[in-house]
Amino acid sequence: MALLLRTHYELAKSSLKRNRTRSFLTCLGISIGVASIILILSLMGSISSLVSTQVSKVGSNLIVVRPSSTRSTVDSIVTELTSSTQYLKSNLTLKDVNTISKIEGVASVSPLAVSVNSLKGETDTVVASATVIGTNSDFLKIQNLSLKNGTFLREESETPTAVIGTKLANALFGTAEPIGKAITLLGQRFIIIGTLAEVDDPINFNNVDLDASLFVCASDLNNIDNSLQIQQINIRTENTDTLAETSNKISEALIASKSGDNNFVVLSGDEITHPAGSLLSIISGILAIVAGISLVVGGIGIMNIMLVSVAERTHEIGVRKAIGASTGNILLQFLIEALILSLTGGLMGLILGYILSFLLCLVTPFNPFISWQILVITFVVSFITGIVFGLYPAIKAAHKNPIYSLKFWA
């Protein structure tokens, strides 16, 4: 059997070599579809890995509370696409932060209230749409962040103070060290008391670019922005052993304080993902469908070329049948030829996909994500494509009448 398969392989390889250009273009059609799938899987794997790594760096004793939604998945996605505020009706409040801070097992807790506003520097420099984060002094230690210089927020300060990210500092003041300078937000003057050390993680489970943000006390921001809502509450527990127990206590305490309303979700460990995860998943699904269509087109290309090959080699089929080749032998020969085209195209697609992934990482914060699962998916998809689109030409070749086939060439 091994000798028979080797013979079929050599015959298939010889046939493809006689039509190198045609074979290459057929493989190229498959490679484009496979490369698209590789790029999508690599991108999604990179995002998941990026967020997971960030959560691991922060610590395994992290709990996140976010508003939940009773809307259907489709409604939620439409909301994300049509609204700049992901959680339009958040029921999380500063009172909830205070409630959580009193729970046994909670070491620190900080709100995350995000507001997008224009900021004005001392020299009338304006940033039209800056991210302003309302939080408290616990935010720095919960996130394991450090300051470039200065100090972090203090709730007891009589004068409204702020801490600024390095990108935003350079945009407003032309320097990453604007300590003591003033900034105006919604008519309120804030004094810069600290600069956040560069983080360089615009894609994270907080859904904000910390380097391009201004940090103020949530109470100060609430005083000047009545429509402010808390999108997230970050909590660090005293240890990891009681993480599940503390999560349950937080859920029970919030339900009790909200008179039975449980329109929120308490997340920990691997459950903590990017808040726009559903949108990212649906976009990836759409892209995967497009890549799948491209793969089908490539598969049709294989079928077309194989049908042409069967027609060109009708006399060869007749000769082989005349000297004893069975229907199964002929079918296997042409099926192996289709598989060689498909698997070669899959290998080309794998290389092309990762080249595109590496190029993408030059202009985005994503690193190429390589895993054995992606390699297996590439092989399986290529193999199935070769079988599905090579089967009909192989069956057609196997059932040719040997008498007619011998007369065809004469």
C-alpha positions as CSV (number, residue, x, y, z in Angstrom):
1,M,0.0,0.0,0.0
2,A,2.8,2.3,0.9
3,L,4.5,1.7,-2.5
4,L,1.1,2.4,-4.3
5,L,0.7,5.7,-2.4
6,R,4.3,6.7,-3.3
7,T,3.6,5.9,-7.0
8,H,0.5,8.0,-6.9
9,Y,2.4,10.8,-5.3
10,E,5.2,10.7,-7.9
11,L,2.7,10.7,-10.7
12,A,0.7,13.6,-9.2
13,K,4.0,15.6,-8.7
14,S,5.1,14.9,-12.2
15,S,1.7,16.1,-13.6
16,L,1.8,19.3,-11.6
17,K,5.4,20.0,-12.6
18,R,4.4,19.8,-16.3
19,N,2.0,22.7,-15.6
20,R,3.9,24.8,-13.1
21,T,2.3,28.2,-13.7
22,R,-1.2,26.7,-13.6
23,S,-0.4,24.8,-10.5
24,F,1.1,27.8,-8.8
25,L,-1.9,30.0,-9.6
26,T,-4.3,27.3,-8.2
27,C,-2.2,27.1,-5.0
28,L,-2.3,30.9,-4.8
29,G,-6.1,30.9,-4.7
30,I,-6.1,28.5,-1.7
31,S,-3.2,30.4,0.0
32,I,-5.2,33.7,0.0
33,G,-8.1,32.2,1.8
34,V,-5.8,30.3,4.3
35,A,-3.7,33.5,4.9
36,S,-6.9,35.4,5.7
37,I,-8.0,32.8,8.3
38,I,-4.4,32.8,9.8
39,L,-4.4,36.6,10.0
40,I,-7.8,36.6,11.8
41,L,-6.9,33.8,14.2
42,S,-3.5,35.5,14.9
43,L,-5.2,38.8,15.6
44,M,-7.8,37.4,17.9
45,G,-5.3,35.3,19.7
46,S,-3.0,38.3,20.1
47,I,-5.9,40.4,21.6
48,S,-6.8,37.6,24.0
49,S,-3.2,37.0,25.0
50,L,-2.6,40.7,25.4
51,V,-5.5,41.1,27.8
52,S,-4.7,37.9,29.7
53,T,-1.1,39.0,30.1
54,Q,-2.2,42.3,31.5
55,V,-4.6,40.6,34.0
56,S,-1.8,38.3,35.1
57,K,0.6,41.2,35.6
58,V,-2.0,43.0,37.7
59,G,-2.4,39.8,39.8
60,S,-4.6,36.8,40.1
61,N,-6.5,38.4,43.0
62,L,-8.3,40.9,40.8
63,I,-12.1,41.2,40.6
64,V,-13.9,43.5,38.1
65,V,-17.5,44.6,38.4
66,R,-19.3,45.9,35.3
67,P,-22.8,46.7,34.3
68,S,-24.6,43.8,32.6
69,S,-27.2,43.9,30.0
70,T,-30.4,41.9,29.5
71,R,-30.4,42.9,25.8
72,S,-29.9,40.2,23.2
73,T,-26.4,39.8,21.7
74,V,-27.5,41.5,18.5
75,D,-29.0,44.5,20.4
76,S,-25.8,44.8,22.4
77,I,-23.7,44.8,19.3
78,V,-25.9,47.4,17.7
79,T,-25.5,49.5,20.8
80,E,-21.7,49.2,20.7
81,L,-21.7,50.3,17.1
82,T,-24.0,53.2,17.5
83,S,-23.0,54.6,20.9
84,S,-19.8,56.1,22.1
85,T,-20.7,55.0,25.6
86,Q,-20.6,51.3,25.9
87,Y,-22.8,51.1,29.0
88,L,-25.4,53.7,28.4
89,K,-27.4,53.0,31.6
90,S,-24.8,51.9,34.1
91,N,-26.3,51.4,37.6
92,L,-22.9,51.4,39.3
93,T,-22.3,54.4,41.7
94,L,-19.7,55.8,44.1
95,K,-22.0,54.4,46.8
96,D,-21.3,50.9,45.4
97,V,-17.5,51.6,45.7
98,N,-18.0,52.4,49.3
99,T,-20.1,49.3,49.9
100,I,-17.5,47.1,48.4
101,S,-14.6,48.6,50.4
102,K,-16.3,47.5,53.6
103,I,-16.5,43.8,52.6
104,E,-14.2,41.4,54.4
105,G,-11.4,40.2,52.1
106,V,-11.3,43.4,49.9
107,A,-7.9,45.0,50.1
108,S,-8.5,48.0,47.7
109,V,-11.2,49.2,45.4
110,S,-11.3,51.9,42.7
111,P,-14.0,53.1,40.3
112,L,-13.5,53.7,36.6
113,A,-15.7,56.5,35.4
114,V,-14.7,57.5,31.9
115,S,-15.7,60.8,30.3
116,V,-14.6,62.2,27.0
117,N,-14.1,66.0,27.1
118,S,-12.0,68.9,25.8
119,L,-9.0,69.9,27.9
120,K,-7.3,73.3,27.9
121,G,-3.7,73.9,29.0
122,E,-2.1,77.1,30.4
123,T,-1.0,78.3,26.9
124,D,-4.5,77.8,25.5
125,T,-3.5,74.5,23.9
126,V,-6.7,72.4,23.5
127,V,-7.2,68.7,23.1
128,A,-10.7,68.4,21.7
129,S,-11.5,64.8,22.8
130,A,-9.4,63.6,25.7
131,T,-10.2,60.6,27.9
132,V,-10.8,61.7,31.5
133,I,-10.9,58.9,34.1
134,G,-12.6,59.5,37.5
135,T,-11.1,57.2,40.0
136,N,-9.3,57.2,43.5
137,S,-5.9,56.7,45.1
138,D,-6.3,52.9,45.0
139,F,-6.3,52.8,41.2
140,L,-2.5,53.0,41.0
141,K,-1.8,50.0,43.2
142,I,-4.6,47.9,41.9
143,Q,-3.3,48.3,38.3
144,N,0.4,47.9,39.4
145,L,1.2,51.2,37.8
146,S,4.0,53.6,38.6
147,L,4.5,57.3,38.3
148,K,7.2,59.0,36.2
149,N,7.3,61.8,38.7
150,G,5.0,63.5,41.3
151,T,2.3,61.8,43.4
152,F,-1.0,60.2,42.6
153,L,-4.5,61.4,43.5
154,R,-5.5,62.3,47.1
155,E,-9.2,62.5,47.9
156,E,-8.6,64.8,50.8
157,S,-7.0,67.5,48.7
158,E,-8.8,70.9,48.9
159,T,-7.7,71.9,45.4
160,P,-8.9,69.7,42.5
161,T,-5.8,67.8,41.4
162,A,-5.0,65.5,38.4
163,V,-2.5,63.0,37.2
164,I,-1.7,62.9,33.4
165,G,-0.6,60.2,31.0
166,T,2.6,60.8,29.0
167,K,1.0,61.1,25.6
168,L,-1.6,63.6,26.8
169,A,1.0,65.6,28.7
170,N,3.1,66.0,25.5
171,A,0.0,67.0,23.5
172,L,-1.1,69.6,26.0
173,F,2.2,71.0,27.4
174,G,4.9,69.7,25.0
175,T,6.6,67.9,27.9
176,A,6.1,64.7,29.9
177,E,6.8,66.6,33.2
178,P,4.1,69.2,33.6
179,I,4.0,69.1,37.4
180,G,2.4,72.2,38.9
181,K,0.8,73.3,35.7
182,A,-2.9,73.9,35.5
183,I,-5.5,72.3,33.2
184,T,-9.1,73.3,32.6
185,L,-11.9,70.7,32.4
186,L,-15.5,71.7,32.0
187,G,-14.7,75.1,33.5
188,Q,-12.9,73.6,36.5
189,R,-9.2,74.2,37.1
190,F,-7.1,71.2,38.0
191,I,-3.5,71.2,39.1
192,I,-1.2,68.5,37.7
193,I,0.5,66.7,40.6
194,G,1.8,63.6,38.8
195,T,2.7,62.0,35.5
196,L,2.0,58.4,34.9
197,A,4.9,56.3,33.7
198,E,4.4,55.1,30.1
199,V,2.3,52.0,30.0
200,D,2.0,51.4,26.2
201,D,-1.1,49.1,26.4
202,P,-4.0,50.9,24.5
203,I,-5.9,47.6,24.3
204,N,-6.7,46.4,27.8
205,F,-9.4,45.1,30.1
206,N,-10.1,48.7,31.2
207,N,-10.9,49.7,27.6
208,V,-8.9,53.0,27.9
209,D,-5.5,54.1,26.7
210,L,-3.9,55.1,30.1
211,D,-1.0,57.0,28.4
212,A,-3.5,59.3,26.7
213,S,-5.8,59.9,29.7
214,L,-6.2,62.4,32.5
215,F,-6.9,61.0,36.0
216,V,-9.0,62.9,38.5
217,C,-10.8,62.0,41.7
218,A,-14.2,60.5,40.8
219,S,-15.9,62.8,43.3
220,D,-14.4,65.9,41.7
221,L,-15.4,64.7,38.2
222,N,-18.9,63.9,39.5
223,N,-19.2,67.5,40.8
224,I,-18.7,69.0,37.3
225,D,-20.3,66.3,35.2
226,N,-23.8,65.3,36.4
227,S,-24.2,62.7,33.6
228,L,-21.1,60.8,34.7
229,Q,-21.5,57.1,35.0
230,I,-19.1,54.4,36.4
231,Q,-18.3,51.9,33.7
232,Q,-16.2,49.6,35.9
233,I,-15.1,48.9,39.5
234,N,-11.7,47.3,40.0
235,I,-11.1,45.3,43.2
236,R,-8.0,43.6,44.6
237,T,-8.6,41.0,47.3
238,E,-6.3,40.3,50.2
239,N,-5.3,36.9,48.8
240,T,-6.2,34.5,45.9
241,D,-7.5,31.7,48.2
242,T,-10.7,33.6,49.0
243,L,-11.3,35.1,45.5
244,A,-14.4,33.1,44.8
245,E,-15.8,33.7,48.3
246,T,-15.1,37.4,48.1
247,S,-16.7,37.6,44.6
248,N,-19.9,36.1,46.1
249,K,-19.9,38.5,49.0
250,I,-19.5,41.5,46.6
251,S,-22.4,40.2,44.5
252,E,-24.6,39.7,47.6
253,A,-23.7,43.1,49.1
254,L,-24.5,45.0,45.8
255,I,-27.8,43.2,45.3
256,A,-28.8,44.1,48.9
257,S,-27.8,47.7,48.5
258,K,-29.7,48.0,45.2
259,S,-32.9,46.5,46.5
260,G,-32.6,43.3,44.6
261,D,-31.4,44.8,41.3
262,N,-28.6,42.6,39.9
263,N,-28.0,44.5,36.7
264,F,-24.2,44.0,37.0
265,V,-21.7,41.2,36.7
266,V,-18.8,40.3,38.9
267,L,-15.8,38.9,37.0
268,S,-12.5,37.3,38.0
269,G,-9.6,35.3,36.6
270,D,-10.1,34.3,32.9
271,E,-13.6,35.9,32.9
272,I,-12.0,39.4,32.7
273,T,-11.7,40.3,29.1
274,H,-11.8,43.4,26.9
275,P,-15.3,45.1,27.5
276,A,-15.9,45.2,23.7
277,G,-15.2,41.5,23.4
278,S,-18.6,40.7,21.9
279,L,-18.1,43.3,19.2
280,L,-14.6,42.0,18.4
281,S,-15.9,38.5,18.2
282,I,-18.7,39.4,15.8
283,I,-16.2,41.3,13.6
284,S,-13.9,38.4,13.6
285,G,-16.8,36.1,12.6
286,I,-17.7,38.3,9.7
287,L,-14.1,38.4,8.6
288,A,-13.9,34.6,8.9
289,I,-16.9,34.3,6.6
290,V,-15.2,36.5,4.1
291,A,-12.1,34.4,4.4
292,G,-14.2,31.3,4.0
293,I,-15.7,32.6,0.8
294,S,-12.2,33.3,-0.5
295,L,-11.3,29.7,0.4
296,V,-14.3,28.3,-1.4
297,V,-13.3,30.3,-4.5
298,G,-9.8,28.8,-4.2
299,G,-11.4,25.3,-3.9
300,I,-13.5,25.9,-7.0
301,G,-10.2,26.8,-8.7
302,I,-8.8,23.4,-7.7
303,M,-11.9,21.6,-9.0
304,N,-11.7,23.5,-12.3
305,I,-8.0,22.7,-12.8
306,M,-8.5,19.1,-11.9
307,L,-11.4,18.8,-14.4
308,V,-9.1,20.3,-17.1
309,S,-6.4,17.8,-16.0
310,V,-8.8,14.9,-16.3
311,A,-9.9,15.9,-19.8
312,E,-6.2,16.3,-20.9
313,R,-5.2,13.0,-19.5
314,T,-8.1,10.9,-20.8
315,H,-5.9,8.7,-22.9
316,E,-3.5,8.2,-19.9
317,I,-6.5,7.0,-17.8
318,G,-7.5,4.6,-20.6
319,V,-3.9,3.1,-20.7
320,R,-3.8,2.7,-16.9
321,K,-7.1,1.0,-16.8
322,A,-6.1,-1.3,-19.8
323,I,-3.1,-2.6,-17.9
324,G,-5.0,-3.3,-14.7
325,A,-5.5,-0.1,-12.7
326,S,-8.8,-0.3,-10.7
327,T,-11.4,2.5,-10.3
328,G,-10.0,3.0,-6.8
329,N,-6.5,3.5,-8.1
330,I,-7.5,6.1,-10.6
331,L,-9.7,7.9,-8.0
332,L,-6.8,7.9,-5.5
333,Q,-4.3,9.2,-8.0
334,F,-6.4,12.3,-8.9
335,L,-7.5,12.8,-5.2
336,I,-3.8,12.9,-4.1
337,E,-3.1,15.4,-6.9
338,A,-5.9,17.7,-5.6
339,L,-4.6,17.3,-2.0
340,I,-1.1,18.2,-3.0
341,L,-2.4,21.4,-4.6
342,S,-4.5,22.2,-1.5
343,L,-1.9,21.4,1.1
344,T,0.8,23.3,-0.8
345,G,-1.6,26.3,-1.0
346,G,-2.3,25.9,2.7
347,L,1.5,26.0,3.5
348,M,1.9,29.1,1.3
349,G,-1.1,30.6,3.1
350,L,0.4,29.9,6.5
351,I,3.6,31.7,5.5
352,L,1.8,34.6,3.9
353,G,-0.6,34.9,6.8
354,Y,2.2,35.2,9.4
355,I,4.1,37.6,7.1
356,L,1.0,39.8,7.1
357,S,0.7,39.3,10.9
358,F,4.3,40.5,11.4
359,L,3.7,43.5,9.2
360,L,0.5,44.3,11.1
361,C,2.4,44.3,14.4
362,L,4.6,47.2,13.1
363,V,1.7,49.6,13.0
364,T,-0.5,48.1,15.9
365,P,0.1,47.1,19.5
366,F,-0.5,43.4,18.6
367,N,2.2,40.8,18.5
368,P,1.9,37.8,16.1
369,F,0.2,35.0,17.9
370,I,1.5,31.5,17.0
371,S,0.1,28.3,18.4
372,W,-0.1,24.7,17.5
373,Q,-3.9,25.0,17.2
374,I,-3.5,27.5,14.3
375,L,-1.1,25.1,12.6
376,V,-3.6,22.2,13.0
377,I,-6.5,24.4,11.7
378,T,-4.4,25.3,8.7
379,F,-3.7,21.6,7.9
380,V,-7.3,20.5,8.5
381,V,-8.9,23.3,6.4
382,S,-6.4,22.7,3.5
383,F,-7.0,18.9,3.7
384,I,-10.8,19.2,3.8
385,T,-10.7,21.7,0.9
386,G,-8.6,19.3,-1.2
387,I,-11.0,16.4,-0.5
388,V,-14.2,18.3,-1.0
389,F,-13.2,20.0,-4.3
390,G,-11.0,17.2,-5.6
391,L,-13.5,14.4,-5.1
392,Y,-15.8,15.1,-8.0
393,P,-12.9,15.3,-10.7
394,A,-11.4,12.2,-9.2
395,I,-14.7,10.3,-9.4
396,K,-15.2,11.5,-12.9
397,A,-11.7,10.3,-13.9
398,A,-12.2,7.0,-12.1
399,H,-15.5,6.2,-14.0
400,K,-14.2,7.0,-17.5
401,N,-14.8,4.3,-20.0
402,P,-11.4,2.7,-20.8
403,I,-12.3,2.0,-24.5
404,Y,-13.5,5.6,-25.1
405,S,-10.4,6.9,-23.2
406,L,-8.0,4.9,-25.4
407,K,-9.7,6.2,-28.6
408,F,-9.7,9.8,-27.3
409,W,-6.0,10.4,-27.9
410,A,-5.8,8.6,-31.2
